[in-house]
Amino acid sequence: MATLKEVLDRNIREGELYEKLDRGFVRCFACGHCCRIPPGQVGVCKVRFNEGGELFVPWGYVGGVQCDPIEKKPFAHAFPGGLAYSFGMMGCDLHCSYCQNWVTSQALRDPSAIAAPLRATPEGLVREAMRLGARAIVSTYNEPLITSEWAVAVFKEARAAGLATGFVSNGNGTPQVLEYLCPWIDLYKVDLKSFDDRHYRQLGGRLEPILDSIRMIHRLGFWLEIVTLTIQGFNDSDDELTRLADYLVSVSPDIPWHVTAFHKDYKMTDPADTSAET
């Protein structure tokens, strides 16, 4: 039986978000890591890889699909009461120990994260979204930035069918990927996980690229909403949340900010679930 990696390696195509470097290396621009990938190696996301001096990326499958109220994304200020048809792939550029979608996001990084990919086409996904009465189609579950080429292919079909499109993302972007996505995305939700760079480094990232991306997402005209999952002892201090709020206001006081409650999941079985008092 083929391994998950072998299956995913058959569902690929050459990417668009990269440049070729000397000695067969490539530079990927799908996320804020901007991986410099040698021949035969993968990026930090585990799903974008260099083969023969070309960058290959995920294509032609989904790791999960679901049609839900759009408020679950959460987009509370876009098409209220409408349905969002959600799809995702595999992999992530971060490794959050409390990830609620770890079965798909941590595939190829955690041997316990096993989800069976399903072959898919952009046309088929859009037909199913229309059949279910969805108002929007959203890339989520894994980190959509690292599968941007596939998302754009789906969103082109969705736009032609009259659907809105969206990303549910950690926001660890680059100017290149956001410019690439801009013509094809209406809604963009960013998980702003902390306002402390030390905390972001625990998750496998840095704060600065996320803050830069939020400003650029707003400037480019996406409908932007922010979510912060509050975790006791990690990001719930009055000082940190106040600085985070001040930053959002500096971008625009009109950005909706969802402050949500942590519950034990994946590897984080401590601390306690976030209380309503927080």
Secondary structure per residue as TSV (DSSP state, phi and psi in degrees):
chain	resnum	aa	ss	phi	psi
A	1	M	-	360.0	136.1
A	2	A	-	-67.8	144.9
A	3	T	-	-75.7	165.9
A	4	L	H	-59.3	-42.6
A	5	K	H	-60.8	-41.7
A	6	E	H	-64.6	-40.0
A	7	V	H	-63.8	-47.8
A	8	L	H	-65.4	-34.8
A	9	D	H	-67.3	-14.4
A	10	R	T	-89.9	-13.5
A	11	N	S	-109.3	74.5
A	12	I	E	-143.0	168.8
A	13	R	E	-156.4	167.4
A	14	E	E	-66.5	137.0
A	15	G	-	-78.9	172.2
A	16	E	S	-114.3	-20.8
A	17	L	S	-97.0	64.9
A	18	Y	E	-161.3	167.2
A	19	E	E	-131.0	150.7
A	20	K	E	-87.4	138.6
A	21	L	-	-118.2	-179.0
A	22	D	G	-66.4	156.6
A	23	R	G	58.4	30.9
A	24	G	G	79.7	1.4
A	25	F	-	-72.1	156.7
A	26	V	E	-130.6	154.2
A	27	R	E	-113.4	120.1
A	28	C	E	-92.6	139.2
A	29	F	-	-116.0	18.9
A	30	A	S	-73.0	-27.7
A	31	C	S	-142.5	175.3
A	32	G	T	-67.9	-10.5
A	33	H	T	-71.0	-27.3
A	34	C	-	46.0	55.1
A	35	C	-	-59.1	134.0
A	36	R	E	-96.6	106.9
A	37	I	E	-108.8	121.9
A	38	P	-	-75.8	163.3
A	39	P	T	-56.3	136.9
A	40	G	T	81.3	4.9
A	41	Q	-	-118.5	165.3
A	42	V	B	-107.5	161.1
A	43	G	-	-79.5	178.6
A	44	V	T	-61.4	-24.6
A	45	C	T	-74.5	-17.9
A	46	K	S	77.8	-4.7
A	47	V	S	-119.0	-7.9
A	48	R	-	-109.9	127.7
A	49	F	E	-143.6	157.0
A	50	N	E	-96.9	119.9
A	51	E	E	-128.9	112.4
A	52	G	T	65.2	30.3
A	53	G	T	82.0	11.6
A	54	E	E	-124.0	147.3
A	55	L	E	-93.5	124.3
A	56	F	E	-108.3	143.8
A	57	V	E	-134.7	161.3
A	58	P	E	-61.7	143.7
A	59	W	-	-160.2	140.3
A	60	G	S	80.2	22.5
A	61	Y	E	-151.4	168.3
A	62	V	E	-131.8	150.0
A	63	G	S	-95.4	-11.2
A	64	G	E	179.7	150.0
A	65	V	E	-139.3	150.8
A	66	Q	E	-165.0	144.3
A	67	C	E	-111.7	119.1
A	68	D	E	-135.2	164.0
A	69	P	E	-56.5	138.7
A	70	I	G	-62.9	-23.8
A	71	E	G	-63.9	-19.1
A	72	K	G	-75.3	-12.9
A	73	K	T	-66.8	-40.1
A	74	P	T	-99.5	130.1
A	75	F	-	-114.9	95.3
A	76	A	T	-86.4	-9.0
A	77	H	T	-124.9	23.0
A	78	A	S	-134.7	117.0
A	79	F	S	53.2	55.8
A	80	P	T	-52.9	134.1
A	81	G	T	82.4	-5.7
A	82	G	-	-82.5	167.5
A	83	L	E	-99.4	144.4
A	84	A	E	-117.7	125.2
A	85	Y	E	-88.7	115.2
A	86	S	E	-104.6	140.3
A	87	F	E	-138.5	153.8
A	88	G	E	-145.0	169.6
A	89	M	-	-120.0	-143.5
A	90	M	S	-120.9	150.4
A	91	G	-	99.6	158.7
A	92	C	-	-157.6	154.0
A	93	D	S	-90.4	-5.3
A	94	L	-	-116.8	169.9
A	95	H	-	-136.2	60.7
A	96	C	-	-63.9	128.8
A	97	S	T	-73.7	-9.3
A	98	Y	T	-111.7	16.5
A	99	C	-	-58.2	131.2
A	100	Q	T	-85.6	-12.5
A	101	N	T	-116.1	33.4
A	102	W	H	-64.1	-25.9
A	103	V	H	-61.5	-34.5
A	104	T	H	-97.7	-40.8
A	105	S	H	-69.1	-32.8
A	106	Q	T	-100.2	12.7
A	107	A	T	-57.3	139.2
A	108	L	T	76.5	-9.0
A	109	R	T	-105.9	-37.3
A	110	D	-	-117.6	118.6
A	111	P	T	-58.8	-21.4
A	112	S	T	-79.8	-14.8
A	113	A	-	-88.2	93.6
A	114	I	-	-126.1	115.9
A	115	A	-	-133.2	138.8
A	116	A	-	-82.7	117.0
A	117	P	-	-69.6	146.3
A	118	L	E	-116.6	131.2
A	119	R	E	-59.8	141.3
A	120	A	-	-152.2	159.9
A	121	T	-	-127.7	154.0
A	122	P	H	-56.8	-41.5
A	123	E	H	-63.2	-41.8
A	124	G	H	-66.3	-40.7
A	125	L	H	-63.4	-41.6
A	126	V	H	-69.2	-39.5
A	127	R	H	-59.0	-43.3
A	128	E	H	-66.3	-40.1
A	129	A	H	-60.3	-42.5
A	130	M	H	-66.6	-40.9
A	131	R	H	-61.0	-35.9
A	132	L	T	-85.1	-2.0
A	133	G	T	79.6	24.7
A	134	A	-	-68.6	147.5
A	135	R	S	-94.3	-24.5
A	136	A	E	-143.3	158.1
A	137	I	E	-122.5	132.2
A	138	V	E	-130.9	133.3
A	139	S	E	-89.7	122.7
A	140	T	-	-156.8	-165.7
A	141	Y	S	76.3	-56.9
A	142	N	S	-100.6	-170.4
A	143	E	-	-84.2	112.0
A	144	P	G	-68.1	-22.1
A	145	L	G	-59.2	-35.3
A	146	I	G	-79.8	-5.0
A	147	T	G	-125.2	37.2
A	148	S	H	-63.4	-36.4
A	149	E	H	-62.1	-43.3
A	150	W	H	-65.8	-42.1
A	151	A	H	-59.8	-42.7
A	152	V	H	-63.7	-39.5
A	153	A	H	-60.8	-41.9
A	154	V	H	-67.2	-42.8
A	155	F	H	-69.5	-29.9
A	156	K	H	-61.9	-42.9
A	157	E	H	-66.6	-39.8
A	158	A	H	-63.8	-44.4
A	159	R	H	-60.5	-42.0
A	160	A	H	-62.3	-27.5
A	161	A	T	-90.6	0.5
A	162	G	T	87.7	13.9
A	163	L	-	-90.1	147.6
A	164	A	E	-77.8	162.1
A	165	T	E	-132.5	153.0
A	166	G	E	-157.6	160.1
A	167	F	E	-118.0	138.2
A	168	V	E	-113.7	107.9
A	169	S	E	-138.9	157.9
A	170	N	-	-79.0	-8.4
A	171	G	-	78.3	9.1
A	172	N	-	-82.8	69.5
A	173	G	-	-100.3	-173.4
A	174	T	-	-134.9	159.5
A	175	P	H	-56.2	-36.9
A	176	Q	H	-63.6	-46.9
A	177	V	H	-71.7	-35.3
A	178	L	H	-69.7	-37.9
A	179	E	H	-63.9	-39.3
A	180	Y	H	-63.0	-40.2
A	181	L	H	-80.4	-26.2
A	182	C	G	-51.1	-43.2
A	183	P	G	-67.9	-12.3
A	184	W	G	-121.9	-1.6
A	185	I	-	-120.2	134.3
A	186	D	S	-95.9	-45.0
A	187	L	E	-117.2	137.9
A	188	Y	E	-139.3	117.2
A	189	K	E	-106.8	127.5
A	190	V	E	-111.7	130.5
A	191	D	E	-84.6	100.7
A	192	L	-	-89.8	96.2
A	193	K	-	-78.9	-20.1
A	194	S	-	-168.1	168.1
A	195	F	S	-120.9	30.7
A	196	D	-	-131.5	120.1
A	197	D	H	-60.1	-32.4
A	198	R	H	-62.3	-38.4
A	199	H	H	-67.2	-41.5
A	200	Y	H	-62.4	-37.2
A	201	R	H	-66.3	-28.8
A	202	Q	H	-64.7	-27.3
A	203	L	T	-92.3	-3.7
A	204	G	T	96.7	16.6
A	205	G	S	-138.1	-163.5
A	206	R	-	-136.4	153.2
A	207	L	H	-72.7	-41.8
A	208	E	H	-55.6	-47.0
A	209	P	H	-61.4	-32.4
A	210	I	H	-68.9	-43.9
A	211	L	H	-64.7	-40.9
A	212	D	H	-62.0	-40.4
A	213	S	H	-67.2	-40.5
A	214	I	H	-59.5	-44.5
A	215	R	H	-61.8	-41.4
A	216	M	H	-71.5	-39.1
A	217	I	H	-58.2	-44.6
A	218	H	H	-65.8	-44.2
A	219	R	H	-63.5	-34.6
A	220	L	H	-76.3	-11.0
A	221	G	T	95.2	10.6
A	222	F	-	-62.5	151.0
A	223	W	E	-76.7	116.6
A	224	L	E	-112.6	130.7
A	225	E	E	-129.7	148.9
A	226	I	E	-118.3	141.2
A	227	V	E	-124.8	136.2
A	228	T	E	-126.5	116.4
A	229	L	E	-83.3	114.5
A	230	T	E	-85.6	127.0
A	231	I	-	-124.2	125.9
A	232	Q	T	-57.1	126.1
A	233	G	T	80.6	-3.8
A	234	F	T	-109.4	-51.9
A	235	N	T	-144.1	19.4
A	236	D	-	-102.4	11.2
A	237	S	-	-70.6	149.9
A	238	D	H	-58.2	-40.0
A	239	D	H	-62.3	-47.7
A	240	E	H	-66.8	-44.0
A	241	L	H	-67.2	-33.0
A	242	T	H	-67.4	-43.9
A	243	R	H	-64.1	-37.8
A	244	L	H	-63.9	-45.6
A	245	A	H	-62.9	-41.1
A	246	D	H	-61.8	-39.3
A	247	Y	H	-61.9	-46.9
A	248	L	H	-60.6	-41.4
A	249	V	H	-62.9	-34.0
A	250	S	H	-67.1	-26.3
A	251	V	H	-80.0	-51.8
A	252	S	-	-170.8	130.4
A	253	P	T	-70.4	-6.4
A	254	D	T	-94.6	0.2
A	255	I	S	-75.2	122.1
A	256	P	-	-65.7	135.7
A	257	W	E	-123.5	115.9
A	258	H	E	-97.5	120.8
A	259	V	E	-106.2	112.1
A	260	T	E	-114.3	167.0
A	261	A	E	-100.3	133.8
A	262	F	-	-71.7	142.4
A	263	H	-	-132.8	152.6
A	264	K	-	-58.0	130.4
A	265	D	B	-158.7	155.8
A	266	Y	T	53.1	-120.4
A	267	K	T	-91.0	-10.1
A	268	M	B	-96.7	93.2
A	269	T	-	-100.2	4.6
A	270	D	-	-136.4	146.4
A	271	P	S	-82.9	-162.9
A	272	A	-	-67.8	157.0
A	273	D	-	-58.0	147.2
A	274	T	-	-67.3	133.2
A	275	S	-	-85.8	161.1
A	276	A	T	-63.7	-29.3
A	277	E	T	-63.3	-33.8
A	278	T	-	-60.1	360.0
